[in-house]
Amino acid sequence: MRFLFVMDPADRMLPDKDTSFAFMRGAQARGHQCLHAEPAQLMNYGADVRALARPIRVSDQAPHVTLGPPEVTELAGLEAVFIRKDPPFDPAYAHLTQQLDLVKARTLLINDPQGLRDANEKLFAFHFVEHMPRSLVCSDPERILEFVRSVGDRAVLKPLDGAGGTGVVTLTTGDRNARALADLLTREGRELALVQEFLPGVVAGDKRVLMLDGQPLGAILRVPRADDFRANIHVGGDARPTDLTAAEDRLVRDVGQRLSAHGLWFVGLDLIGEKLIEVNVTSPTGIQQLSRFVGRPVEEEVIAWVERKLAG
């Protein structure tokens, strides 16, 4: 089979951390060919979507990435397209999903482009509000500060379109920076932001649960640095092995049933203290760390699922 990875430049992949790298490695191990293209290299002639794609091979040994010459490739002639462009979800990302809408009846897209548009990684969690901590989305700095007071004088404020912990801050009643931070993240009341009650369990870490077609593949614990409350690996969090509690297992299976209905096949759920924090759908990470902890190449389970999905 031939799989196209639509993503950021290939030379940015970290061979020991990047999930896209692992997917390519897993596809190669099962005898498939991988292609690479950046979003700007897609074009559509009428309803025929094509990409200026390059064959790509990855290796755990240097050189880690080898790219062949570019060739115009018809997406409908491929078995699957992995949409692995990192956030932010900006106009260019929205245009990419609209182009890919044209071929989703003819090739498997991971994840479904409409699902990607529907599922803002912060707002989509509100479909599962029964599993969330107390949360508010608004653009009014005064309401945000009032919310902080109502949940025990400490909360976490996040931009809606950030990723990897970028822009995430804590707000504390009485802190002279609190009002300035609320103004900053809402652009003085012009943009929405998410504020959630602070969960003390974050000190021990958050759990990234990787989901495949609504079922958990496994989880890793991301522990923040001593000088930061954010546990994201991108900002220095340390990955450790973990298991799901009974309550967490019920939570992820409940959420998983609704993910598949949106064509969100490969998803990362973030949990703190048995509460759902975010639903990561654009380019979830963590599969390399999970594979090392469980002692098997979990990425090959994803590729095997693609094979079964295509076989019908």
Secondary structure, 3 states (H helix, E strand, C coil): CEEEEECCCHHHCCCCCCHHHHHHHHHHHCCCEEEEECHHHEEEECCEEEEEEEEEEECCCCCCEEECCCEEEEHHHCCEEEECCCCCCCHHHHHHHHHHHHHCCCCEEECCHHHHHHCCCCHHHHHHHHHCCCEEEECCHHHHHHHHHHCCCEEEEEECCCCCCCCCEEEECCCCCHHHHHHHHCCCCCCCEEEEECCHHHHHCEEEEEEECCEEEEEEEEECCCCCCCCCHHHCCEEEECCCCHHHHHHHHHHHHHHHHCCCCEEEEEEECCEEEEEECCCCCCHHHHHHHHCCCHHHHHHHHHHHHHHC
